[in-house]
Amino acid sequence: MPLSPLHYTPPTEPWLVIMYEDRDMVVVDKPSGLLSVPGRTPELCDSVLSRVRLTYMHAQAVHRLDLGTSGVLVVATRRKAEATLRQQFQDRQTSKVYLAMVHGRMESDAGTIDLPLICDWPNRPRQKVCQRTGKPALTEYEVVERHPDSTLVRLCPRTGRSHQLRVHLASLGHPILGDNLYGPDQIQEGCRLLLHASQLGLFHPYSRTWMTFLAACPFAPQAEPIPLFPTE
């Protein structure tokens, strides 16, 4: 379901929540409903990257969050920093933690979802599980809270496939609330996608110092962070 310019109304207050900035990178708390990078038409030009470029004209994206996903997002402000940061994400040197509110009560306290994913080409941008042609995708999860009809889970993706967390949770029968691609109609109404990039750990592109960032979860402010450690 491609994003329609007629339905793109990104939030503007606040304009940009900057969590950290220096000459190499800017770390923002992206709101749900704002694109990470500009879309293909002028009506979809507003994005985190576009807003950062108002101050840092050479800024480049090094990773992305889905339109509906909120939370920690890093933008490189110099070319050398872009290459270094992008390589970290590609080599899985970063540590990422998400929070999601899913449909139904999950019975297992924790587990690992190991299901290969590939683009569902006739229905793009949807992704699908395919044991034959899919690329490896691994997600670790842990239940944080159970409610009568939903469960708050902490997610640690070990790979970075498109829509990985959304497809993996839907494959367990617990789609994320507000998911208009992978959830049934009854979990979509009146609800943003309840997926939040709450924590990110990475090496600074210049000093190589390990840095961690935390963005409070709008739908689960009570959730406690977990320690993040370097992967190399």
DOKOLDO-25617 format. One line per 8 residues: number of its first residue (from 1); their letters; for each residue x, y, z of N, C-alpha, C, CB. Coordinates in nm, 2 decimals. Glycine has a CB too. Example, Ala and Ser with C-alpha at 12.3 -4.5 7.8 and 13.67 -1.06 7.14 Angstrom:
BEGIN
1 = as = 1.32,-0.57,0.78,1.23,-0.45,0.78,1.32,-0.33,0.78,1.13,-0.45,0.90  1.28,-0.22,0.71,1.37,-0.11,0.71,1.29,0.00,0.79,1.41,-0.06,0.57
end
This chain:
BEGIN
1 = mplsplhy = 0.08,-0.12,0.00,0.00,0.00,0.00,0.09,0.12,0.00,-0.10,0.00,0.12  0.13,0.18,-0.12,0.21,0.29,-0.13,0.15,0.41,-0.06,0.24,0.33,-0.27  0.24,0.50,0.00,0.19,0.62,0.06,0.13,0.72,-0.04,0.30,0.69,0.15  0.01,0.77,-0.02,-0.06,0.86,-0.10,-0.02,1.00,-0.06,-0.21,0.84,-0.11  0.02,1.09,-0.15,0.04,1.23,-0.11,-0.08,1.30,-0.05,0.09,1.31,-0.23  -0.20,1.25,-0.09,-0.32,1.31,-0.04,-0.34,1.28,0.11,-0.44,1.26,-0.12  -0.28,1.17,0.16,-0.29,1.13,0.30,-0.17,1.16,0.38,-0.33,0.99,0.30  -0.07,1.22,0.32,0.05,1.25,0.40,0.04,1.38,0.47,0.18,1.24,0.31
9 = tpptepwl = 0.02,1.38,0.60,0.01,1.50,0.68,0.11,1.48,0.80,-0.13,1.52,0.73  0.24,1.50,0.78,0.34,1.48,0.88,0.32,1.58,1.00,0.48,1.49,0.82  0.35,1.53,1.12,0.35,1.62,1.23,0.45,1.73,1.22,0.36,1.55,1.36  0.42,1.85,1.27,0.51,1.96,1.27,0.54,2.02,1.40,0.45,2.07,1.18  0.47,1.98,1.51,0.50,2.03,1.64,0.53,1.91,1.73,0.38,2.11,1.69  0.65,1.90,1.78,0.77,1.99,1.75,0.82,1.96,1.61,0.88,1.97,1.86  0.90,2.05,1.56,0.95,2.04,1.42,1.05,1.93,1.41,1.01,2.17,1.37  1.15,1.92,1.50,1.25,1.82,1.50,1.31,1.81,1.65,1.36,1.86,1.40
17 = vimyedrd = 1.30,1.69,1.70,1.35,1.67,1.84,1.49,1.61,1.82,1.26,1.57,1.92  1.59,1.69,1.85,1.73,1.65,1.84,1.78,1.60,1.97,1.82,1.77,1.79  1.82,1.48,1.98,1.87,1.42,2.10,2.02,1.44,2.11,1.84,1.27,2.10  2.09,1.45,2.00,2.24,1.47,2.00,2.28,1.52,1.87,2.31,1.33,2.04  2.38,1.61,1.87,2.44,1.65,1.74,2.58,1.70,1.76,2.36,1.77,1.68  2.66,1.67,1.66,2.80,1.72,1.65,2.83,1.74,1.51,2.90,1.62,1.72  2.96,1.76,1.47,2.99,1.79,1.33,2.98,1.67,1.24,3.13,1.84,1.32  2.96,1.55,1.30,2.95,1.42,1.22,2.81,1.37,1.20,3.04,1.32,1.28
25 = mvvvdkps = 2.73,1.39,1.30,2.60,1.33,1.30,2.50,1.40,1.38,2.61,1.18,1.34  2.37,1.38,1.35,2.26,1.43,1.43,2.17,1.31,1.46,2.17,1.53,1.35  2.13,1.30,1.59,2.04,1.19,1.63,1.91,1.25,1.67,2.10,1.11,1.76  1.80,1.20,1.61,1.67,1.26,1.64,1.57,1.16,1.69,1.61,1.33,1.51  1.47,1.21,1.76,1.36,1.12,1.80,1.25,1.14,1.70,1.31,1.16,1.95  1.24,1.05,1.60,1.14,1.07,1.49,1.00,1.04,1.54,1.18,0.97,1.38  0.91,1.13,1.51,0.77,1.10,1.54,0.70,1.00,1.44,0.69,1.23,1.55  0.60,0.93,1.48,0.52,0.85,1.39,0.45,0.94,1.29,0.42,0.77,1.47
33 = gllsvpgr = 0.45,0.90,1.16,0.38,0.98,1.06,0.48,1.07,0.98,0.28,1.07,1.12  0.61,1.07,1.01,0.70,1.15,0.94,0.80,1.06,0.87,0.78,1.25,1.03  0.82,1.08,0.74,0.91,1.00,0.66,1.05,1.01,0.71,0.90,1.03,0.51  1.13,0.91,0.70,1.27,0.92,0.73,1.35,1.00,0.62,1.34,0.78,0.75  1.31,0.97,0.49,1.38,1.04,0.38,1.26,1.08,0.29,1.48,0.94,0.31  1.29,1.18,0.20,1.19,1.23,0.11,1.13,1.12,0.02,1.24,1.34,0.02  1.00,1.13,-0.02,0.94,1.04,-0.11,0.97,1.08,-0.25,0.79,1.03,-0.09  0.91,1.01,-0.35,0.94,1.04,-0.49,0.87,1.16,-0.55,0.91,0.91,-0.57
41 = tpelcdsv = 0.77,1.21,-0.49,0.70,1.33,-0.54,0.72,1.45,-0.45,0.55,1.29,-0.56  0.70,1.57,-0.51,0.71,1.69,-0.42,0.63,1.69,-0.30,0.68,1.81,-0.51  0.51,1.63,-0.31,0.42,1.63,-0.19,0.47,1.55,-0.08,0.28,1.58,-0.23  0.57,1.46,-0.11,0.63,1.37,0.00,0.77,1.42,0.03,0.63,1.23,-0.05  0.80,1.54,0.01,0.94,1.59,0.03,0.97,1.61,0.18,0.97,1.72,-0.04  0.87,1.63,0.26,0.90,1.66,0.40,0.94,1.53,0.47,0.77,1.72,0.47  1.05,1.53,0.55,1.10,1.41,0.61,1.20,1.46,0.72,1.17,1.32,0.51  1.25,1.36,0.79,1.36,1.39,0.89,1.48,1.44,0.82,1.39,1.26,0.97
49 = lsrvrlty = 1.52,1.37,0.71,1.64,1.42,0.63,1.62,1.56,0.58,1.67,1.32,0.52  1.50,1.59,0.52,1.48,1.72,0.47,1.49,1.83,0.58,1.34,1.73,0.40  1.44,1.80,0.69,1.45,1.90,0.80,1.59,1.91,0.86,1.35,1.85,0.92  1.66,1.80,0.87,1.80,1.81,0.91,1.88,1.89,0.81,1.86,1.67,0.93  1.85,1.88,0.68,1.93,1.95,0.57,1.90,2.10,0.58,1.89,1.90,0.44  1.80,2.15,0.65,1.79,2.29,0.66,1.90,2.35,0.74,1.65,2.32,0.73  1.97,2.27,0.82,2.08,2.31,0.90,2.21,2.26,0.85,2.07,2.28,1.05  2.21,2.13,0.81,2.32,2.06,0.75,2.29,2.02,0.61,2.36,1.93,0.84
57 = mhaqavhr = 2.33,2.10,0.51,2.29,2.09,0.38,2.34,1.96,0.31,2.33,2.21,0.29  2.45,1.90,0.36,2.51,1.78,0.30,2.47,1.65,0.38,2.66,1.79,0.30  2.37,1.66,0.47,2.33,1.55,0.55,2.28,1.43,0.46,2.22,1.59,0.65  2.31,1.31,0.51,2.27,1.19,0.43,2.21,1.09,0.53,2.39,1.13,0.36  2.11,1.01,0.49,2.06,0.91,0.57,2.15,0.79,0.57,1.92,0.86,0.52  2.16,0.72,0.69,2.24,0.60,0.70,2.15,0.48,0.74,2.35,0.62,0.81  2.03,0.50,0.78,1.93,0.40,0.80,1.80,0.46,0.81,1.96,0.31,0.94  1.69,0.38,0.81,1.56,0.44,0.81,1.47,0.37,0.91,1.50,0.42,0.67
65 = ldlgtsgv = 1.36,0.44,0.94,1.25,0.38,1.02,1.12,0.40,0.93,1.23,0.45,1.16  1.03,0.30,0.94,0.91,0.31,0.86,0.83,0.43,0.90,0.82,0.18,0.88  0.74,0.48,0.81,0.66,0.60,0.83,0.60,0.60,0.97,0.56,0.61,0.72  0.53,0.49,1.00,0.46,0.48,1.13,0.54,0.46,1.25,0.36,0.38,1.12  0.67,0.42,1.23,0.75,0.39,1.35,0.82,0.52,1.40,0.87,0.29,1.31  0.82,0.53,1.53,0.88,0.64,1.60,1.01,0.60,1.66,0.79,0.71,1.70  1.09,0.70,1.71,1.21,0.67,1.79,1.34,0.71,1.73,1.22,0.52,1.80  1.45,0.65,1.78,1.59,0.70,1.75,1.62,0.68,1.60,1.68,0.62,1.84
73 = lvvatrrk = 1.67,0.79,1.54,1.71,0.78,1.40,1.84,0.87,1.39,1.60,0.84,1.31  1.94,0.81,1.32,2.07,0.88,1.31,2.08,0.93,1.16,2.18,0.79,1.34  2.13,1.06,1.15,2.16,1.11,1.02,2.30,1.16,1.02,2.06,1.23,0.99  2.38,1.12,0.91,2.52,1.17,0.90,2.52,1.31,0.84,2.60,1.07,0.82  2.61,1.39,0.89,2.62,1.53,0.84,2.74,1.56,0.76,2.62,1.63,0.96  2.83,1.46,0.75,2.95,1.47,0.66,2.97,1.34,0.59,3.08,1.50,0.75  3.03,1.35,0.47,3.04,1.23,0.38,3.12,1.12,0.44,3.11,1.27,0.25  3.23,1.15,0.51,3.31,1.04,0.57,3.23,0.97,0.69,3.44,1.09,0.63
81 = aeatlrqq = 3.16,1.05,0.76,3.08,1.00,0.87,2.97,0.91,0.81,3.02,1.11,0.95  2.91,0.95,0.70,2.80,0.87,0.63,2.85,0.73,0.60,2.75,0.94,0.50  2.97,0.72,0.54,3.03,0.59,0.50,3.05,0.50,0.62,3.16,0.61,0.42  3.11,0.56,0.73,3.14,0.48,0.85,3.01,0.44,0.92,3.22,0.57,0.94  2.91,0.52,0.93,2.79,0.48,1.00,2.71,0.38,0.91,2.70,0.61,1.02  2.70,0.41,0.79,2.63,0.31,0.70,2.69,0.17,0.71,2.63,0.36,0.55  2.83,0.17,0.71,2.89,0.04,0.72,2.86,-0.03,0.85,3.04,0.06,0.70  2.85,0.04,0.96,2.81,-0.02,1.09,2.68,-0.09,1.08,2.81,0.09,1.20
89 = fqdrqtsk = 2.58,-0.02,1.02,2.45,-0.08,1.00,2.45,-0.21,0.91,2.34,0.02,0.95  2.53,-0.20,0.80,2.54,-0.31,0.71,2.61,-0.43,0.78,2.61,-0.27,0.59  2.71,-0.40,0.86,2.79,-0.51,0.92,2.73,-0.55,1.05,2.93,-0.46,0.94  2.61,-0.50,1.09,2.54,-0.54,1.21,2.63,-0.51,1.34,2.50,-0.68,1.21  2.70,-0.40,1.34,2.77,-0.36,1.45,2.69,-0.27,1.55,2.90,-0.28,1.41  2.58,-0.23,1.51,2.49,-0.15,1.59,2.41,-0.24,1.68,2.40,-0.05,1.51  2.35,-0.19,1.79,2.26,-0.26,1.88,2.13,-0.18,1.88,2.32,-0.28,2.02  2.02,-0.25,1.84,1.89,-0.18,1.83,1.79,-0.25,1.92,1.84,-0.18,1.69
97 = vylamvhg = 1.71,-0.17,1.99,1.60,-0.22,2.07,1.47,-0.15,2.03,1.63,-0.21,2.22  1.36,-0.22,2.01,1.23,-0.16,1.98,1.13,-0.21,2.09,1.19,-0.21,1.84  1.03,-0.13,2.10,0.91,-0.17,2.18,0.79,-0.17,2.09,0.89,-0.07,2.30  0.70,-0.27,2.11,0.59,-0.29,2.02,0.47,-0.34,2.11,0.61,-0.38,1.91  0.35,-0.28,2.08,0.23,-0.33,2.14,0.16,-0.42,2.04,0.14,-0.22,2.19  0.14,-0.55,2.07,0.09,-0.64,1.97,-0.05,-0.69,2.01,0.19,-0.76,1.95  -0.12,-0.74,1.91,-0.25,-0.79,1.93,-0.25,-0.93,2.00,-0.32,-0.81,1.79  -0.33,-0.94,2.10,-0.34,-1.07,2.17,-0.24,-1.09,2.28,-0.33,-1.18,2.08
105 = rmesdagt = -0.26,-1.19,2.36,-0.17,-1.22,2.47,-0.07,-1.33,2.43,-0.25,-1.27,2.60  0.06,-1.28,2.43,0.17,-1.38,2.39,0.19,-1.47,2.51,0.30,-1.30,2.35  0.20,-1.60,2.49,0.21,-1.70,2.59,0.36,-1.71,2.63,0.16,-1.83,2.55  0.45,-1.72,2.54,0.59,-1.73,2.57,0.65,-1.60,2.62,0.67,-1.78,2.44  0.73,-1.62,2.73,0.80,-1.50,2.79,0.90,-1.44,2.70,0.85,-1.53,2.92  0.97,-1.52,2.62,1.08,-1.48,2.53,1.10,-1.58,2.43,1.21,-1.45,2.62  1.17,-1.54,2.32,1.19,-1.63,2.21,1.27,-1.57,2.10,1.06,-1.69,2.16  1.30,-1.65,2.00,1.36,-1.60,1.88,1.28,-1.64,1.75,1.51,-1.66,1.87
113 = idlplicd = 1.26,-1.54,1.67,1.19,-1.56,1.54,1.30,-1.57,1.43,1.09,-1.45,1.51  1.31,-1.68,1.37,1.41,-1.71,1.26,1.33,-1.74,1.13,1.51,-1.82,1.30  1.29,-1.64,1.06,1.21,-1.67,0.94,1.27,-1.58,0.82,1.06,-1.64,0.96  1.31,-1.64,0.71,1.37,-1.56,0.60,1.26,-1.48,0.53,1.43,-1.65,0.50  1.30,-1.36,0.49,1.20,-1.26,0.43,1.24,-1.22,0.29,1.19,-1.14,0.52  1.14,-1.19,0.21,1.17,-1.14,0.07,1.05,-1.05,0.04,1.18,-1.26,-0.03  1.07,-0.96,-0.06,0.96,-0.87,-0.11,0.85,-0.95,-0.17,1.02,-0.77,-0.20  0.73,-0.92,-0.13,0.61,-0.98,-0.20,0.58,-0.89,-0.32,0.48,-0.99,-0.10
121 = wpnrprqk = 0.65,-0.92,-0.43,0.66,-0.82,-0.54,0.52,-0.78,-0.59,0.74,-0.89,-0.65  0.43,-0.87,-0.62,0.30,-0.82,-0.67,0.23,-0.73,-0.57,0.21,-0.94,-0.70  0.26,-0.74,-0.44,0.19,-0.66,-0.34,0.29,-0.57,-0.27,0.13,-0.75,-0.24  0.40,-0.53,-0.34,0.49,-0.44,-0.27,0.42,-0.31,-0.22,0.61,-0.40,-0.37  0.46,-0.25,-0.11,0.59,-0.28,-0.04,0.58,-0.39,0.06,0.63,-0.16,0.03  0.48,-0.47,0.06,0.47,-0.58,0.15,0.59,-0.68,0.14,0.34,-0.66,0.13  0.63,-0.74,0.25,0.73,-0.84,0.25,0.66,-0.97,0.30,0.85,-0.80,0.35  0.73,-1.08,0.27,0.67,-1.21,0.31,0.78,-1.31,0.35,0.58,-1.27,0.19
129 = vcqrtgkp = 0.73,-1.41,0.43,0.82,-1.52,0.47,0.83,-1.62,0.35,0.77,-1.59,0.59  0.96,-1.65,0.32,0.98,-1.75,0.21,1.10,-1.83,0.24,0.99,-1.68,0.07  1.08,-1.96,0.27,1.19,-2.05,0.31,1.29,-2.07,0.19,1.14,-2.18,0.37  1.24,-2.06,0.07,1.31,-2.10,-0.05,1.40,-1.98,-0.09,1.22,-2.14,-0.16  1.35,-1.86,-0.10,1.42,-1.75,-0.16,1.45,-1.63,-0.07,1.35,-1.70,-0.28  1.39,-1.64,0.05,1.40,-1.53,0.15,1.54,-1.51,0.20,1.31,-1.55,0.26  1.58,-1.39,0.24,1.70,-1.36,0.31,1.69,-1.38,0.46,1.75,-1.22,0.27  1.80,-1.43,0.52,1.79,-1.46,0.66,1.75,-1.34,0.74,1.93,-1.51,0.71
137 = alteyevv = 1.66,-1.36,0.84,1.61,-1.26,0.93,1.59,-1.32,1.06,1.47,-1.20,0.87  1.64,-1.25,1.16,1.64,-1.30,1.30,1.60,-1.19,1.40,1.78,-1.35,1.34  1.50,-1.22,1.48,1.45,-1.13,1.58,1.43,-1.19,1.71,1.31,-1.07,1.54  1.49,-1.14,1.82,1.47,-1.18,1.95,1.37,-1.10,2.02,1.61,-1.18,2.03  1.28,-1.16,2.10,1.17,-1.09,2.17,1.16,-1.13,2.31,1.04,-1.11,2.09  1.11,-1.04,2.39,1.08,-1.06,2.53,0.96,-0.98,2.57,1.20,-1.01,2.62  0.87,-1.05,2.64,0.74,-0.99,2.69,0.78,-0.89,2.81,0.64,-1.10,2.74  0.72,-0.77,2.80,0.74,-0.67,2.90,0.62,-0.67,2.99,0.77,-0.53,2.84
145 = erhpdstl = 0.50,-0.66,2.93,0.37,-0.66,3.00,0.26,-0.73,2.92,0.33,-0.51,3.03  0.18,-0.79,2.99,0.06,-0.85,2.93,-0.07,-0.78,2.97,0.05,-1.00,2.96  -0.16,-0.76,2.87,-0.28,-0.70,2.90,-0.39,-0.79,2.85,-0.30,-0.56,2.83  -0.52,-0.77,2.88,-0.62,-0.86,2.84,-0.62,-0.90,2.69,-0.76,-0.80,2.88  -0.60,-0.80,2.61,-0.61,-0.82,2.46,-0.49,-0.78,2.39,-0.73,-0.75,2.41  -0.38,-0.75,2.46,-0.26,-0.71,2.39,-0.14,-0.74,2.48,-0.26,-0.56,2.36  -0.02,-0.73,2.42,0.11,-0.76,2.49,0.21,-0.65,2.45,0.16,-0.90,2.46  0.28,-0.60,2.55,0.40,-0.51,2.52,0.52,-0.60,2.51,0.41,-0.40,2.63
153 = vrlcprtg = 0.59,-0.59,2.40,0.71,-0.67,2.38,0.83,-0.59,2.35,0.69,-0.78,2.27  0.95,-0.63,2.39,1.08,-0.57,2.36,1.14,-0.66,2.25,1.17,-0.56,2.48  1.18,-0.59,2.14,1.24,-0.66,2.02,1.38,-0.62,2.00,1.15,-0.63,1.90  1.46,-0.72,1.97,1.60,-0.69,1.94,1.63,-0.76,1.80,1.70,-0.75,2.05  1.62,-0.68,1.69,1.65,-0.74,1.56,1.80,-0.76,1.54,1.60,-0.65,1.45  1.84,-0.88,1.50,1.98,-0.91,1.47,2.01,-0.90,1.32,2.01,-1.06,1.52  1.91,-0.88,1.24,1.93,-0.84,1.10,1.84,-0.72,1.08,1.89,-0.96,1.01  1.85,-0.66,0.96,1.78,-0.54,0.93,1.70,-0.54,0.80,1.88,-0.42,0.92
161 = rshqlrvh = 1.62,-0.65,0.79,1.53,-0.66,0.67,1.42,-0.56,0.67,1.48,-0.80,0.65  1.37,-0.52,0.56,1.26,-0.43,0.55,1.13,-0.50,0.61,1.23,-0.40,0.40  1.07,-0.42,0.70,0.95,-0.46,0.77,0.97,-0.59,0.85,0.84,-0.49,0.67  1.09,-0.61,0.89,1.12,-0.74,0.96,1.04,-0.76,1.08,1.27,-0.74,0.99  1.03,-0.66,1.17,0.96,-0.68,1.30,0.81,-0.70,1.27,0.99,-0.56,1.39  0.76,-0.62,1.18,0.62,-0.63,1.15,0.58,-0.77,1.10,0.58,-0.52,1.05  0.66,-0.82,1.00,0.62,-0.95,0.94,0.65,-1.06,1.04,0.71,-0.97,0.82  0.76,-1.05,1.12,0.79,-1.16,1.22,0.68,-1.17,1.32,0.92,-1.13,1.28
169 = laslghpi = 0.63,-1.06,1.38,0.53,-1.06,1.48,0.39,-1.11,1.42,0.51,-0.93,1.55  0.36,-1.07,1.30,0.24,-1.11,1.24,0.24,-1.26,1.21,0.22,-1.04,1.10  0.37,-1.31,1.18,0.38,-1.46,1.16,0.35,-1.54,1.28,0.52,-1.49,1.10  0.37,-1.48,1.40,0.34,-1.55,1.52,0.19,-1.54,1.56,0.42,-1.49,1.64  0.11,-1.47,1.48,-0.03,-1.45,1.51,-0.05,-1.33,1.60,-0.08,-1.57,1.57  0.05,-1.24,1.62,0.05,-1.13,1.70,0.09,-1.00,1.63,0.13,-1.15,1.83  0.01,-0.96,1.53,0.05,-0.84,1.45,0.06,-0.71,1.54,-0.04,-0.81,1.34  0.14,-0.62,1.51,0.15,-0.49,1.58,0.03,-0.41,1.57,0.28,-0.41,1.54
177 = lgdnlygp = -0.02,-0.36,1.68,-0.14,-0.27,1.67,-0.12,-0.15,1.58,-0.19,-0.23,1.81  -0.22,-0.12,1.50,-0.21,-0.01,1.40,-0.14,-0.05,1.27,-0.13,0.10,1.47  -0.10,-0.17,1.25,-0.03,-0.21,1.13,-0.13,-0.23,1.01,0.05,-0.34,1.15  -0.12,-0.13,0.92,-0.21,-0.14,0.81,-0.17,-0.23,0.69,-0.23,0.00,0.75  -0.06,-0.29,0.70,-0.01,-0.39,0.60,-0.02,-0.53,0.65,0.13,-0.36,0.57  0.00,-0.56,0.77,0.01,-0.70,0.81,-0.09,-0.73,0.92,0.15,-0.73,0.87  -0.17,-0.64,0.96,-0.27,-0.67,1.06,-0.41,-0.67,1.01,-0.26,-0.57,1.18  -0.51,-0.74,1.07,-0.65,-0.74,1.03,-0.71,-0.60,1.06,-0.73,-0.85,1.11
185 = dqiqegcr = -0.82,-0.57,1.00,-0.89,-0.44,1.01,-0.91,-0.40,1.15,-1.02,-0.44,0.93  -0.95,-0.49,1.24,-0.99,-0.45,1.38,-0.87,-0.39,1.46,-1.05,-0.56,1.45  -0.75,-0.42,1.42,-0.64,-0.36,1.50,-0.58,-0.23,1.44,-0.52,-0.47,1.51  -0.64,-0.19,1.33,-0.59,-0.07,1.26,-0.66,0.06,1.30,-0.59,-0.09,1.11  -0.78,0.05,1.33,-0.87,0.17,1.34,-0.83,0.26,1.46,-1.01,0.13,1.36  -0.81,0.39,1.43,-0.78,0.49,1.53,-0.65,0.47,1.60,-0.89,0.49,1.63  -0.55,0.41,1.54,-0.43,0.38,1.61,-0.31,0.39,1.52,-0.44,0.24,1.67  -0.21,0.46,1.56,-0.08,0.47,1.49,-0.02,0.33,1.50,0.01,0.58,1.54
193 = lllhasql = 0.08,0.31,1.42,0.16,0.18,1.43,0.23,0.19,1.57,0.26,0.17,1.31  0.20,0.10,1.65,0.26,0.10,1.79,0.39,0.02,1.79,0.16,0.03,1.89  0.49,0.08,1.72,0.63,0.03,1.71,0.72,0.15,1.73,0.65,-0.04,1.57  0.82,0.13,1.82,0.90,0.25,1.86,1.05,0.20,1.87,0.85,0.31,1.99  1.14,0.27,1.81,1.28,0.24,1.82,1.33,0.31,1.95,1.36,0.29,1.69  1.33,0.24,2.05,1.36,0.30,2.18,1.50,0.32,2.22,1.29,0.22,2.29  1.59,0.23,2.17,1.73,0.24,2.20,1.82,0.21,2.08,1.76,0.14,2.32  1.93,0.27,2.07,2.03,0.25,1.97,2.17,0.27,2.02,2.00,0.34,1.84
201 = glfhpysr = 2.25,0.17,1.99,2.39,0.18,2.03,2.48,0.17,1.91,2.43,0.07,2.13  2.58,0.26,1.90,2.67,0.26,1.78,2.81,0.32,1.82,2.61,0.33,1.66  2.90,0.30,1.73,3.03,0.36,1.75,3.03,0.50,1.68,3.14,0.27,1.69  3.08,0.60,1.75,3.09,0.73,1.69,3.18,0.72,1.57,3.15,0.84,1.79  3.14,0.79,1.46,3.21,0.77,1.33,3.35,0.82,1.33,3.14,0.83,1.22  3.38,0.92,1.42,3.52,0.98,1.43,3.60,0.92,1.54,3.51,1.13,1.44  3.55,0.92,1.66,3.63,0.88,1.78,3.62,0.73,1.81,3.58,0.95,1.90  3.52,0.66,1.75,3.50,0.52,1.77,3.45,0.49,1.91,3.62,0.44,1.73
209 = twmtflaa = 3.41,0.59,1.98,3.35,0.57,2.12,3.22,0.51,2.10,3.35,0.71,2.19  3.19,0.41,2.19,3.06,0.35,2.19,2.96,0.44,2.25,3.06,0.21,2.27  2.85,0.47,2.18,2.75,0.56,2.23,2.61,0.50,2.23,2.74,0.69,2.14  2.53,0.53,2.33,2.39,0.48,2.33,2.29,0.59,2.34,2.37,0.38,2.45  2.17,0.57,2.28,2.07,0.67,2.28,1.94,0.61,2.32,2.06,0.74,2.13  1.86,0.68,2.39,1.73,0.64,2.44,1.62,0.74,2.41,1.74,0.61,2.59  1.51,0.69,2.35,1.40,0.78,2.33,1.28,0.71,2.40,1.37,0.79,2.17  1.22,0.79,2.49,1.11,0.74,2.57,0.99,0.70,2.47,1.06,0.84,2.67
217 = cpfapqae = 0.93,0.59,2.51,0.82,0.53,2.42,0.69,0.60,2.45,0.81,0.38,2.44  0.63,0.66,2.35,0.50,0.73,2.37,0.39,0.65,2.42,0.46,0.80,2.24  0.38,0.52,2.38,0.27,0.44,2.43,0.31,0.34,2.54,0.22,0.35,2.31  0.44,0.35,2.59,0.48,0.27,2.70,0.59,0.34,2.77,0.53,0.13,2.65  0.57,0.46,2.83,0.67,0.53,2.90,0.73,0.47,3.02,0.62,0.67,2.94  0.66,0.36,3.07,0.70,0.29,3.19,0.81,0.19,3.16,0.59,0.23,3.26  0.83,0.16,3.03,0.92,0.05,3.00,1.07,0.09,3.03,0.91,0.02,2.85  1.14,0.00,3.10,1.27,0.02,3.14,1.37,-0.01,3.03,1.31,-0.06,3.27
225 = piplfpte = 1.47,0.07,3.01,1.58,0.04,2.91,1.66,-0.08,2.95,1.66,0.16,2.88  1.73,-0.14,2.85,1.82,-0.25,2.88,1.96,-0.20,2.84,1.78,-0.38,2.81  2.07,-0.26,2.90,2.20,-0.22,2.87,2.23,-0.26,2.72,2.31,-0.29,2.96  2.31,-0.18,2.65,2.35,-0.21,2.52,2.50,-0.21,2.51,2.29,-0.10,2.42  2.55,-0.31,2.45,2.70,-0.33,2.44,2.75,-0.34,2.30,2.74,-0.46,2.52  2.87,-0.31,2.27,2.93,-0.32,2.14,2.92,-0.47,2.09,3.07,-0.28,2.13  2.90,-0.48,1.96,2.89,-0.62,1.90,3.02,-0.67,1.85,2.79,-0.62,1.80  3.12,-0.58,1.85,3.25,-0.63,1.79,3.36,-0.65,1.90,3.30,-0.53,1.69
end
